Amino acid sequence: MRDERLQKMVLISLVCLLLVALVAPYQLPLVGYKLGLVCLGACTFFWLDRIAFPYSRPGSYLLKPWQEVGDFIEGQADYKIAYGYEMVFALVCCRRAFMMSIGGSLGLALGL
């Protein structure tokens, strides 16, 4: 099921947070501060990406708007990419992921 895809990661994160709480509870505010900085950096760079490249969003290279795609079919792509734009779509997705990861890394580094 699609709703369960991140449950393992959430569970692992909660176990790690519980371990920090058991070993060093005085570090919990710092952990929250660092997570906040990473999220803020990633969100900021996501919006910078949207502002800097307004016509080069990943959704603009899909065959149909993603809102119009109905059912999920096992073993097939969720959204079909426009023919001939597969490489451009991959590069746009990589650019956005790179911008968000740089933002997250920068947010964490500024908090050190």
Protein Blocks (a to p, Z undefined) as FASTA:
>chain_A
ZZlmmmmmmmmmmmmmmmmmmmmmmlmmmmmmmmmmmmmmmmmmmmmmmmmmmmlcfklm
pfbdfklpcbdcehiafbdcdehilmmmmmmmmmmmmmmmmmmmmmmmmmZZ
